[in-house]
Amino acid sequence: MTLASTVPQAALPSPTTAVWQLGPVPIRAYALCIILGIVVACWVTERRLRQRGVAPGAVLDIAVWAVPFGIVGARIYHVITSPEKYFGAGGEPLKAFAIWEGGLGIWGAVAGGAVGAWIAARQLGLPLTVVADALAPGLPLAQAVGRLGNWFNNELYGGRTTLPWGLEIHKMDPVNPGHALRDDAGQPILLPGLYHPTFLYEAIWNIGVAALVFVLDRRLKLGKGRAFALYVMGYTAGRFWIEIMRTDEANRILGARINVWTAALVFLGALIYFLRVRGPREYLVPVGVPVAAPPPGGDVSQVDLSRTGNGPRAAAPEGYRTVSEEQFRAYQETGEVPDEPAATPPTATGADAADLGTPAADTDEQAPGDEARATRAQDAADAMPAATADRDGPSGTAGAGPADRER
């Protein structure tokens, strides 16, 4: 035996309990981490929506739709990619609804949550791209918090390692879910060796993705959903190599885990969107409500448009209108909603322009009859001063010349 083998190896511990009983109600660490992650994402999104002109509280209306749809989507993705657990020989179809036993896929969560957010955005009159860009840095932070639930569950780890941050993994009791299996002496049983904490790698990576989105979005003022596309690219790039390290059971295609393929395809889709879509950051002003006066120091984005000073709740905005950054800054300072751009009147061309006494634009040759019409118009113009003088005197100030008729 060598000296090195007798030296205790540094290790990260794992919890032995992931479920606590509050009377008859089980409190699961994984669920608490998911809830805390949702709170973090909502807080970040709320702040960023206000900075773009959305009234306070809109994120709660969005979450009411996005969170349930996200959970359902996450479960559907898990069941589709692991069908043998629920269907076929030995499968239990009803277990597909036992979401409390674990089994959620982030890909389905994002897709389902996007559908829910789209429904909410339509109800609020918000562009979905504004909601997505506001959520972009909050979502990876929520994922980072949620990954701590995997630590409590002693799951989603990688292969064996001798690194100082190697992770201890307990054998979990199949009869008593959420608790480590114990030996005759009552001590929790550990798997031999230490393992890569891939859930921790992903949590740290996600925090880095959130920081990347924050910095680039502030510097480049991304809009049209490009901040969200940047998040997707950052997350999938990390998920690709982290997924390769994982050793938990998973279905495979051509020897690679399904999530490896999914990460690669989603990354390419987000990259194409990021490169092809262009446009400035979108700012919003409310439509259909009286505009509250800005608070001291300006910034009407902090005014709660759903309430009046000491009175009851006022009507929520009917919707929002997209404006430029300059218009939005003026709105923040004055509280005055900028006018909608006026429609450009049609330009008379061809025969219509000739009838109005205006030469047709970009016409080098006169059509048959144009010369006669022009001669008649010139004769009328020559006769106009005399008629005006006879009617109004020498000054002719009350007459309407050709220019007056054209207005």
Disulfide bonds with the S-S distance in Angstrom:
none
